[in-house]
Amino acid sequence: MDLREEHGTTLIEFTLVAVAFVLLLVGILEFGLAFRDRLT
């Protein structure tokens, strides 16, 4: 595997991890807002 293929693979892996992380953060935020609305 040459350096260019490795760079592409790293980019794809980073993108997948970043998307999963953003979805997790949005889920936590939504849960927090819903919980706050329920308490008030």
mmCIF entry with sequence, helices, sheets and N, C-alpha, C, O atoms, coordinates in Angstrom:
data_MODEL
# 
_entry.id   MODEL 
# 
_entity.id                         1 
_entity.type                       polymer 
_entity.pdbx_number_of_molecules   1 
# 
_entity_poly.entity_id                      1 
_entity_poly.type                           'polypeptide(L)' 
_entity_poly.nstd_linkage                   no 
_entity_poly.nstd_monomer                   no 
_entity_poly.pdbx_seq_one_letter_code       MDLREEHGTTLIEFTLVAVAFVLLLVGILEFGLAFRDRLT 
_entity_poly.pdbx_seq_one_letter_code_can   MDLREEHGTTLIEFTLVAVAFVLLLVGILEFGLAFRDRLT 
_entity_poly.pdbx_strand_id                 A 
# 
loop_
_entity_poly_seq.entity_id 
_entity_poly_seq.num 
_entity_poly_seq.mon_id 
_entity_poly_seq.hetero 
1 1  MET n 
1 2  ASP n 
1 3  LEU n 
1 4  ARG n 
1 5  GLU n 
1 6  GLU n 
1 7  HIS n 
1 8  GLY n 
1 9  THR n 
1 10 THR n 
1 11 LEU n 
1 12 ILE n 
1 13 GLU n 
1 14 PHE n 
1 15 THR n 
1 16 LEU n 
1 17 VAL n 
1 18 ALA n 
1 19 VAL n 
1 20 ALA n 
1 21 PHE n 
1 22 VAL n 
1 23 LEU n 
1 24 LEU n 
1 25 LEU n 
1 26 VAL n 
1 27 GLY n 
1 28 ILE n 
1 29 LEU n 
1 30 GLU n 
1 31 PHE n 
1 32 GLY n 
1 33 LEU n 
1 34 ALA n 
1 35 PHE n 
1 36 ARG n 
1 37 ASP n 
1 38 ARG n 
1 39 LEU n 
1 40 THR n 
# 
_struct_asym.id          A 
_struct_asym.entity_id   1 
# 
_struct_conf.conf_type_id            HELX_P 
_struct_conf.id                      HELX_P1 
_struct_conf.pdbx_PDB_helix_id       AA1 
_struct_conf.beg_label_comp_id       LEU 
_struct_conf.beg_label_asym_id       A 
_struct_conf.beg_label_seq_id        3 
_struct_conf.pdbx_beg_PDB_ins_code   ? 
_struct_conf.end_label_comp_id       LEU 
_struct_conf.end_label_asym_id       A 
_struct_conf.end_label_seq_id        39 
_struct_conf.pdbx_end_PDB_ins_code   ? 
_struct_conf.beg_auth_comp_id        LEU 
_struct_conf.beg_auth_asym_id        A 
_struct_conf.beg_auth_seq_id         3 
_struct_conf.end_auth_comp_id        LEU 
_struct_conf.end_auth_asym_id        A 
_struct_conf.end_auth_seq_id         39 
_struct_conf.pdbx_PDB_helix_class    1 
_struct_conf.details                 ? 
_struct_conf.pdbx_PDB_helix_length   37 
# 
_struct_conf_type.id          HELX_P 
_struct_conf_type.criteria    ? 
_struct_conf_type.reference   ? 
# 
loop_
_atom_site.group_PDB 
_atom_site.id 
_atom_site.type_symbol 
_atom_site.label_atom_id 
_atom_site.label_alt_id 
_atom_site.label_comp_id 
_atom_site.label_asym_id 
_atom_site.label_entity_id 
_atom_site.label_seq_id 
_atom_site.pdbx_PDB_ins_code 
_atom_site.Cartn_x 
_atom_site.Cartn_y 
_atom_site.Cartn_z 
_atom_site.occupancy 
_atom_site.B_iso_or_equiv 
_atom_site.pdbx_formal_charge 
_atom_site.auth_seq_id 
_atom_site.auth_comp_id 
_atom_site.auth_asym_id 
_atom_site.auth_atom_id 
_atom_site.pdbx_PDB_model_num 
ATOM 1   N N  . MET A 1 1  ? 0.855   -1.184 0.000  1.00 0.00 ? 1  MET A N  1 
ATOM 2   C CA . MET A 1 1  ? 0.000   0.000  0.000  1.00 0.00 ? 1  MET A CA 1 
ATOM 3   C C  . MET A 1 1  ? 0.898   1.243  0.000  1.00 0.00 ? 1  MET A C  1 
ATOM 4   O O  . MET A 1 1  ? 1.757   1.397  0.867  1.00 0.00 ? 1  MET A O  1 
ATOM 5   N N  . ASP A 1 2  ? 0.691   2.107  -0.965 1.00 0.00 ? 2  ASP A N  1 
ATOM 6   C CA . ASP A 1 2  ? 1.525   3.300  -0.989 1.00 0.00 ? 2  ASP A CA 1 
ATOM 7   C C  . ASP A 1 2  ? 0.920   4.399  -0.120 1.00 0.00 ? 2  ASP A C  1 
ATOM 8   O O  . ASP A 1 2  ? -0.168  4.246  0.435  1.00 0.00 ? 2  ASP A O  1 
ATOM 9   N N  . LEU A 1 3  ? 1.640   5.496  -0.015 1.00 0.00 ? 3  LEU A N  1 
ATOM 10  C CA . LEU A 1 3  ? 1.263   6.564  0.916  1.00 0.00 ? 3  LEU A CA 1 
ATOM 11  C C  . LEU A 1 3  ? -0.080  7.187  0.558  1.00 0.00 ? 3  LEU A C  1 
ATOM 12  O O  . LEU A 1 3  ? -0.843  7.566  1.447  1.00 0.00 ? 3  LEU A O  1 
ATOM 13  N N  . ARG A 1 4  ? -0.379  7.298  -0.743 1.00 0.00 ? 4  ARG A N  1 
ATOM 14  C CA . ARG A 1 4  ? -1.627  7.936  -1.155 1.00 0.00 ? 4  ARG A CA 1 
ATOM 15  C C  . ARG A 1 4  ? -2.834  7.107  -0.735 1.00 0.00 ? 4  ARG A C  1 
ATOM 16  O O  . ARG A 1 4  ? -3.821  7.658  -0.247 1.00 0.00 ? 4  ARG A O  1 
ATOM 17  N N  . GLU A 1 5  ? -2.770  5.796  -0.917 1.00 0.00 ? 5  GLU A N  1 
ATOM 18  C CA . GLU A 1 5  ? -3.875  4.926  -0.493 1.00 0.00 ? 5  GLU A CA 1 
ATOM 19  C C  . GLU A 1 5  ? -4.066  5.008  1.013  1.00 0.00 ? 5  GLU A C  1 
ATOM 20  O O  . GLU A 1 5  ? -5.195  5.043  1.503  1.00 0.00 ? 5  GLU A O  1 
ATOM 21  N N  . GLU A 1 6  ? -2.971  5.039  1.736  1.00 0.00 ? 6  GLU A N  1 
ATOM 22  C CA . GLU A 1 6  ? -3.042  5.113  3.195  1.00 0.00 ? 6  GLU A CA 1 
ATOM 23  C C  . GLU A 1 6  ? -3.674  6.430  3.633  1.00 0.00 ? 6  GLU A C  1 
ATOM 24  O O  . GLU A 1 6  ? -4.460  6.460  4.580  1.00 0.00 ? 6  GLU A O  1 
ATOM 25  N N  . HIS A 1 7  ? -3.332  7.512  2.947  1.00 0.00 ? 7  HIS A N  1 
ATOM 26  C CA . HIS A 1 7  ? -3.904  8.821  3.273  1.00 0.00 ? 7  HIS A CA 1 
ATOM 27  C C  . HIS A 1 7  ? -5.414  8.806  3.028  1.00 0.00 ? 7  HIS A C  1 
ATOM 28  O O  . HIS A 1 7  ? -6.177  9.336  3.836  1.00 0.00 ? 7  HIS A O  1 
ATOM 29  N N  . GLY A 1 8  ? -5.847  8.205  1.919  1.00 0.00 ? 8  GLY A N  1 
ATOM 30  C CA . GLY A 1 8  ? -7.276  8.115  1.622  1.00 0.00 ? 8  GLY A CA 1 
ATOM 31  C C  . GLY A 1 8  ? -8.016  7.301  2.662  1.00 0.00 ? 8  GLY A C  1 
ATOM 32  O O  . GLY A 1 8  ? -9.112  7.667  3.086  1.00 0.00 ? 8  GLY A O  1 
ATOM 33  N N  . THR A 1 9  ? -7.417  6.202  3.068  1.00 0.00 ? 9  THR A N  1 
ATOM 34  C CA . THR A 1 9  ? -8.034  5.359  4.093  1.00 0.00 ? 9  THR A CA 1 
ATOM 35  C C  . THR A 1 9  ? -8.156  6.117  5.409  1.00 0.00 ? 9  THR A C  1 
ATOM 36  O O  . THR A 1 9  ? -9.181  6.031  6.086  1.00 0.00 ? 9  THR A O  1 
ATOM 37  N N  . THR A 1 10 ? -7.127  6.850  5.766  1.00 0.00 ? 10 THR A N  1 
ATOM 38  C CA . THR A 1 10 ? -7.156  7.646  6.995  1.00 0.00 ? 10 THR A CA 1 
ATOM 39  C C  . THR A 1 10 ? -8.256  8.690  6.929  1.00 0.00 ? 10 THR A C  1 
ATOM 40  O O  . THR A 1 10 ? -8.961  8.915  7.914  1.00 0.00 ? 10 THR A O  1 
ATOM 41  N N  . LEU A 1 11 ? -8.409  9.328  5.779  1.00 0.00 ? 11 LEU A N  1 
ATOM 42  C CA . LEU A 1 11 ? -9.441  10.350 5.603  1.00 0.00 ? 11 LEU A CA 1 
ATOM 43  C C  . LEU A 1 11 ? -10.829 9.745  5.760  1.00 0.00 ? 11 LEU A C  1 
ATOM 44  O O  . LEU A 1 11 ? -11.694 10.336 6.405  1.00 0.00 ? 11 LEU A O  1 
ATOM 45  N N  . ILE A 1 12 ? -11.047 8.573  5.175  1.00 0.00 ? 12 ILE A N  1 
ATOM 46  C CA . ILE A 1 12 ? -12.348 7.907  5.283  1.00 0.00 ? 12 ILE A CA 1 
ATOM 47  C C  . ILE A 1 12 ? -12.626 7.519  6.731  1.00 0.00 ? 12 ILE A C  1 
ATOM 48  O O  . ILE A 1 12 ? -13.734 7.727  7.225  1.00 0.00 ? 12 ILE A O  1 
ATOM 49  N N  . GLU A 1 13 ? -11.644 6.964  7.405  1.00 0.00 ? 13 GLU A N  1 
ATOM 50  C CA . GLU A 1 13 ? -11.821 6.580  8.807  1.00 0.00 ? 13 GLU A CA 1 
ATOM 51  C C  . GLU A 1 13 ? -12.122 7.801  9.669  1.00 0.00 ? 13 GLU A C  1 
ATOM 52  O O  . GLU A 1 13 ? -12.998 7.751  10.532 1.00 0.00 ? 13 GLU A O  1 
ATOM 53  N N  . PHE A 1 14 ? -11.400 8.898  9.440  1.00 0.00 ? 14 PHE A N  1 
ATOM 54  C CA . PHE A 1 14 ? -11.627 10.122 10.203 1.00 0.00 ? 14 PHE A CA 1 
ATOM 55  C C  . PHE A 1 14 ? -13.037 10.642 9.962  1.00 0.00 ? 14 PHE A C  1 
ATOM 56  O O  . PHE A 1 14 ? -13.707 11.076 10.899 1.00 0.00 ? 14 PHE A O  1 
ATOM 57  N N  . THR A 1 15 ? -13.489 10.601 8.716  1.00 0.00 ? 15 THR A N  1 
ATOM 58  C CA . THR A 1 15 ? -14.836 11.077 8.386  1.00 0.00 ? 15 THR A CA 1 
ATOM 59  C C  . THR A 1 15 ? -15.890 10.245 9.101  1.00 0.00 ? 15 THR A C  1 
ATOM 60  O O  . THR A 1 15 ? -16.840 10.796 9.657  1.00 0.00 ? 15 THR A O  1 
ATOM 61  N N  . LEU A 1 16 ? -15.735 8.935  9.094  1.00 0.00 ? 16 LEU A N  1 
ATOM 62  C CA . LEU A 1 16 ? -16.700 8.063  9.771  1.00 0.00 ? 16 LEU A CA 1 
ATOM 63  C C  . LEU A 1 16 ? -16.736 8.341  11.270 1.00 0.00 ? 16 LEU A C  1 
ATOM 64  O O  . LEU A 1 16 ? -17.811 8.422  11.864 1.00 0.00 ? 16 LEU A O  1 
ATOM 65  N N  . VAL A 1 17 ? -15.576 8.485  11.873 1.00 0.00 ? 17 VAL A N  1 
ATOM 66  C CA . VAL A 1 17 ? -15.508 8.761  13.309 1.00 0.00 ? 17 VAL A CA 1 
ATOM 67  C C  . VAL A 1 17 ? -16.099 10.133 13.616 1.00 0.00 ? 17 VAL A C  1 
ATOM 68  O O  . VAL A 1 17 ? -16.814 10.291 14.606 1.00 0.00 ? 17 VAL A O  1 
ATOM 69  N N  . ALA A 1 18 ? -15.807 11.129 12.776 1.00 0.00 ? 18 ALA A N  1 
ATOM 70  C CA . ALA A 1 18 ? -16.324 12.478 12.996 1.00 0.00 ? 18 ALA A CA 1 
ATOM 71  C C  . ALA A 1 18 ? -17.849 12.496 12.903 1.00 0.00 ? 18 ALA A C  1 
ATOM 72  O O  . ALA A 1 18 ? -18.512 13.134 13.721 1.00 0.00 ? 18 ALA A O  1 
ATOM 73  N N  . VAL A 1 19 ? -18.407 11.799 11.912 1.00 0.00 ? 19 VAL A N  1 
ATOM 74  C CA . VAL A 1 19 ? -19.865 11.746 11.762 1.00 0.00 ? 19 VAL A CA 1 
ATOM 75  C C  . VAL A 1 19 ? -20.496 11.080 12.981 1.00 0.00 ? 19 VAL A C  1 
ATOM 76  O O  . VAL A 1 19 ? -21.492 11.575 13.508 1.00 0.00 ? 19 VAL A O  1 
ATOM 77  N N  . ALA A 1 20 ? -19.931 9.971  13.433 1.00 0.00 ? 20 ALA A N  1 
ATOM 78  C CA . ALA A 1 20 ? -20.466 9.281  14.606 1.00 0.00 ? 20 ALA A CA 1 
ATOM 79  C C  . ALA A 1 20 ? -20.391 10.181 15.838 1.00 0.00 ? 20 ALA A C  1 
ATOM 80  O O  . ALA A 1 20 ? -21.323 10.207 16.643 1.00 0.00 ? 20 ALA A O  1 
ATOM 81  N N  . PHE A 1 21 ? -19.295 10.915 15.989 1.00 0.00 ? 21 PHE A N  1 
ATOM 82  C CA . PHE A 1 21 ? -19.115 11.806 17.134 1.00 0.00 ? 21 PHE A CA 1 
ATOM 83  C C  . PHE A 1 21 ? -20.130 12.944 17.112 1.00 0.00 ? 21 PHE A C  1 
ATOM 84  O O  . PHE A 1 21 ? -20.702 13.288 18.145 1.00 0.00 ? 21 PHE A O  1 
ATOM 85  N N  . VAL A 1 22 ? -20.353 13.526 15.937 1.00 0.00 ? 22 VAL A N  1 
ATOM 86  C CA . VAL A 1 22 ? -21.328 14.617 15.810 1.00 0.00 ? 22 VAL A CA 1 
ATOM 87  C C  . VAL A 1 22 ? -22.733 14.105 16.114 1.00 0.00 ? 22 VAL A C  1 
ATOM 88  O O  . VAL A 1 22 ? -23.499 14.776 16.806 1.00 0.00 ? 22 VAL A O  1 
ATOM 89  N N  . LEU A 1 23 ? -23.076 12.926 15.604 1.00 0.00 ? 23 LEU A N  1 
ATOM 90  C CA . LEU A 1 23 ? -24.395 12.356 15.895 1.00 0.00 ? 23 LEU A CA 1 
ATOM 91  C C  . LEU A 1 23 ? -24.567 12.122 17.392 1.00 0.00 ? 23 LEU A C  1 
ATOM 92  O O  . LEU A 1 23 ? -25.643 12.361 17.940 1.00 0.00 ? 23 LEU A O  1 
ATOM 93  N N  . LEU A 1 24 ? -23.517 11.659 18.047 1.00 0.00 ? 24 LEU A N  1 
ATOM 94  C CA . LEU A 1 24 ? -23.570 11.444 19.491 1.00 0.00 ? 24 LEU A CA 1 
ATOM 95  C C  . LEU A 1 24 ? -23.795 12.764 20.228 1.00 0.00 ? 24 LEU A C  1 
ATOM 96  O O  . LEU A 1 24 ? -24.617 12.836 21.141 1.00 0.00 ? 24 LEU A O  1 
ATOM 97  N N  . LEU A 1 25 ? -23.067 13.802 19.834 1.00 0.00 ? 25 LEU A N  1 
ATOM 98  C CA . LEU A 1 25 ? -23.229 15.109 20.473 1.00 0.00 ? 25 LEU A CA 1 
ATOM 99  C C  . LEU A 1 25 ? -24.633 15.661 20.262 1.00 0.00 ? 25 LEU A C  1 
ATOM 100 O O  . LEU A 1 25 ? -25.236 16.192 21.194 1.00 0.00 ? 25 LEU A O  1 
ATOM 101 N N  . VAL A 1 26 ? -25.155 15.540 19.051 1.00 0.00 ? 26 VAL A N  1 
ATOM 102 C CA . VAL A 1 26 ? -26.510 16.024 18.764 1.00 0.00 ? 26 VAL A CA 1 
ATOM 103 C C  . VAL A 1 26 ? -27.522 15.244 19.592 1.00 0.00 ? 26 VAL A C  1 
ATOM 104 O O  . VAL A 1 26 ? -28.478 15.824 20.108 1.00 0.00 ? 26 VAL A O  1 
ATOM 105 N N  . GLY A 1 27 ? -27.323 13.943 19.723 1.00 0.00 ? 27 GLY A N  1 
ATOM 106 C CA . GLY A 1 27 ? -28.226 13.131 20.534 1.00 0.00 ? 27 GLY A CA 1 
ATOM 107 C C  . GLY A 1 27 ? -28.213 13.553 21.994 1.00 0.00 ? 27 GLY A C  1 
ATOM 108 O O  . GLY A 1 27 ? -29.266 13.633 22.628 1.00 0.00 ? 27 GLY A O  1 
ATOM 109 N N  . ILE A 1 28 ? -27.034 13.823 22.528 1.00 0.00 ? 28 ILE A N  1 
ATOM 110 C CA . ILE A 1 28 ? -26.922 14.271 23.919 1.00 0.00 ? 28 ILE A CA 1 
ATOM 111 C C  . ILE A 1 28 ? -27.602 15.621 24.095 1.00 0.00 ? 28 ILE A C  1 
ATOM 112 O O  . ILE A 1 28 ? -28.308 15.843 25.079 1.00 0.00 ? 28 ILE A O  1 
ATOM 113 N N  . LEU A 1 29 ? -27.389 16.517 23.143 1.00 0.00 ? 29 LEU A N  1 
ATOM 114 C CA . LEU A 1 29 ? -28.004 17.845 23.201 1.00 0.00 ? 29 LEU A CA 1 
ATOM 115 C C  . LEU A 1 29 ? -29.528 17.742 23.152 1.00 0.00 ? 29 LEU A C  1 
ATOM 116 O O  . LEU A 1 29 ? -30.222 18.380 23.944 1.00 0.00 ? 29 LEU A O  1 
ATOM 117 N N  . GLU A 1 30 ? -30.042 16.943 22.230 1.00 0.00 ? 30 GLU A N  1 
ATOM 118 C CA . GLU A 1 30 ? -31.494 16.766 22.113 1.00 0.00 ? 30 GLU A CA 1 
ATOM 119 C C  . GLU A 1 30 ? -32.080 16.164 23.391 1.00 0.00 ? 30 GLU A C  1 
ATOM 120 O O  . GLU A 1 30 ? -33.133 16.592 23.863 1.00 0.00 ? 30 GLU A O  1 
ATOM 121 N N  . PHE A 1 31 ? -31.390 15.173 23.940 1.00 0.00 ? 31 PHE A N  1 
ATOM 122 C CA . PHE A 1 31 ? -31.862 14.549 25.171 1.00 0.00 ? 31 PHE A CA 1 
ATOM 123 C C  . PHE A 1 31 ? -31.897 15.568 26.301 1.00 0.00 ? 31 PHE A C  1 
ATOM 124 O O  . PHE A 1 31 ? -32.848 15.611 27.082 1.00 0.00 ? 31 PHE A O  1 
ATOM 125 N N  . GLY A 1 32 ? -30.854 16.388 26.383 1.00 0.00 ? 32 GLY A N  1 
ATOM 126 C CA . GLY A 1 32 ? -30.798 17.415 27.421 1.00 0.00 ? 32 GLY A CA 1 
ATOM 127 C C  . GLY A 1 32 ? -31.920 18.430 27.286 1.00 0.00 ? 32 GLY A C  1 
ATOM 128 O O  . GLY A 1 32 ? -32.536 18.814 28.280 1.00 0.00 ? 32 GLY A O  1 
ATOM 129 N N  . LEU A 1 33 ? -32.189 18.865 26.063 1.00 0.00 ? 33 LEU A N  1 
ATOM 130 C CA . LEU A 1 33 ? -33.268 19.833 25.837 1.00 0.00 ? 33 LEU A CA 1 
ATOM 131 C C  . LEU A 1 33 ? -34.630 19.224 26.167 1.00 0.00 ? 33 LEU A C  1 
ATOM 132 O O  . LEU A 1 33 ? -35.469 19.878 26.787 1.00 0.00 ? 33 LEU A O  1 
ATOM 133 N N  . ALA A 1 34 ? -34.849 17.989 25.759 1.00 0.00 ? 34 ALA A N  1 
ATOM 134 C CA . ALA A 1 34 ? -36.121 17.326 26.052 1.00 0.00 ? 34 ALA A CA 1 
ATOM 135 C C  . ALA A 1 34 ? -36.283 17.133 27.558 1.00 0.00 ? 34 ALA A C  1 
ATOM 136 O O  . ALA A 1 34 ? -37.377 17.307 28.095 1.00 0.00 ? 34 ALA A O  1 
ATOM 137 N N  . PHE A 1 35 ? -35.205 16.778 28.232 1.00 0.00 ? 35 PHE A N  1 
ATOM 138 C CA . PHE A 1 35 ? -35.250 16.580 29.679 1.00 0.00 ? 35 PHE A CA 1 
ATOM 139 C C  . PHE A 1 35 ? -35.565 17.894 30.386 1.00 0.00 ? 35 PHE A C  1 
ATOM 140 O O  . PHE A 1 35 ? -36.350 17.925 31.333 1.00 0.00 ? 35 PHE A O  1 
ATOM 141 N N  . ARG A 1 36 ? -34.940 18.991 29.911 1.00 0.00 ? 36 ARG A N  1 
ATOM 142 C CA . ARG A 1 36 ? -35.194 20.307 30.493 1.00 0.00 ? 36 ARG A CA 1 
ATOM 143 C C  . ARG A 1 36 ? -36.657 20.714 30.299 1.00 0.00 ? 36 ARG A C  1 
ATOM 144 O O  . ARG A 1 36 ? -37.291 21.231 31.218 1.00 0.00 ? 36 ARG A O  1 
ATOM 145 N N  . ASP A 1 37 ? -37.179 20.479 29.106 1.00 0.00 ? 37 ASP A N  1 
ATOM 146 C CA . ASP A 1 37 ? -38.582 20.818 28.834 1.00 0.00 ? 37 ASP A CA 1 
ATOM 147 C C  . ASP A 1 37 ? -39.522 20.018 29.724 1.00 0.00 ? 37 ASP A C  1 
ATOM 148 O O  . ASP A 1 37 ? -40.556 20.522 30.161 1.00 0.00 ? 37 ASP A O  1 
ATOM 149 N N  . ARG A 1 38 ? -39.158 18.782 29.986 1.00 0.00 ? 38 ARG A N  1 
ATOM 150 C CA . ARG A 1 38 ? -40.020 17.938 30.817 1.00 0.00 ? 38 ARG A CA 1 
ATOM 151 C C  . ARG A 1 38 ? -40.020 18.417 32.273 1.00 0.00 ? 38 ARG A C  1 
ATOM 152 O O  . ARG A 1 38 ? -41.036 18.329 32.963 1.00 0.00 ? 38 ARG A O  1 
ATOM 153 N N  . LEU A 1 39 ? -38.876 18.920 32.729 1.00 0.00 ? 39 LEU A N  1 
ATOM 154 C CA . LEU A 1 39 ? -38.776 19.376 34.115 1.00 0.00 ? 39 LEU A CA 1 
ATOM 155 C C  . LEU A 1 39 ? -39.488 20.706 34.344 1.00 0.00 ? 39 LEU A C  1 
ATOM 156 O O  . LEU A 1 39 ? -39.989 20.965 35.438 1.00 0.00 ? 39 LEU A O  1 
ATOM 157 N N  . THR A 1 40 ? -39.532 21.541 33.322 1.00 0.00 ? 40 THR A N  1 
ATOM 158 C CA . THR A 1 40 ? -40.132 22.873 33.509 1.00 0.00 ? 40 THR A CA 1 
ATOM 159 C C  . THR A 1 40 ? -41.598 22.888 33.140 1.00 0.00 ? 40 THR A C  1 
ATOM 160 O O  . THR A 1 40 ? -42.249 23.929 33.239 1.00 0.00 ? 40 THR A O  1 
# 
